[in-house]
Amino acid sequence: MITIDPKEIPTPRLHGYLLGSVSPRPICFASTIDKDGQVNLSPYSFFNVFSANPPIMIFSPARRVRDNTIKHTLENVLEIKEVVINIVSYDMVQQMSLSSTEYPKGVNEFTKSGFTEIPSEVIRPPRVKEAPVQFECKVNEVIALGEEGGAGNLVICEVLKLHMHENILDENGVIDPLKIDTVARMGGNWYSRAKNGLFEVEKPLSTLGIGVDALPEAVRRSKVLTGNDLGMLANVDELPQGVGMDMSPSEEKQKQAQQLLLKGDVDGAWNILID
């Protein structure tokens, strides 16, 4: 057995051990606004529910390990103490992953990832329409756990109102785990699907994905390609050569591209759509 003193290894390696072993972790898909009303949307897997009376959830936007900077979500909840915690289902996981791209402040990740903003009822940040459950929360307290890269910041949230899509409920009005089809984070690129286990989603960290809003209109409004498909096609740093904004691939080509996306072949899918 290997025994490790956390103080004797680099933080990135410790971070990897923690995330690889403490898993699967539920995902807090947090929508916030800053004092100027600019919207931010970002996922966090340091998250869980901790109380029902009062209903309390906590998530932690940690300081970046590589350069000790803080995330826009943390900046926002310190300015405007409100957040919507949206729950992530399998049908939206690729778009959710795309939203984790580190876009500059002021870029709306709803737009980049192709999600739909809907107004909250008692707080200012918007909800994600596609999320099966949405919790409108006030931020009771933010507790900084340290000042170095990798240090967490506990955002303690009290649920003021929750919203659920009816199609996730069973005949007794209880959430059906198969219908809600939630996903959870593991180490590296790995996720876990509550229904049937492991799958992998490449993290958009090395480049800025162009975003769903930058896709050709016919692709973006496709009746064949799903949100997951669009999230994968939009997770490139530039449109492939030959892509025109007026392109209109046939339904058959879209279906062929979709089959390649199911195998993780984004380049091949684009080649089909261009051809």
Buried (B, 14 or more C-beta within 10 A) or exposed (E): EEEEEEEEEEBEEBBBBBBEEEBBBBBBBBBBBBEEEBBBBBBBBBBEBEEEEEBBBBBBBBBEBEEEEBBBBBBBBBEBBBBBBBBBBBBBBBBBBBBBBEBEEEBBBBBBBBBEBBEBEEBBBBBBBBBBBBBBBBBEEBEEEEEEBBBBBBBBBBBBEEBBBEEBBEEEEEBEEEBBBBBBBBBEEBBBBBEEEEBEBBEBEEEBBBBBEBBBEBBBEBEBBBBBBBBBBBBBEEBBEEBEEEBEBEEEBBEBBBEBBEEEBBEBBBBBBBE
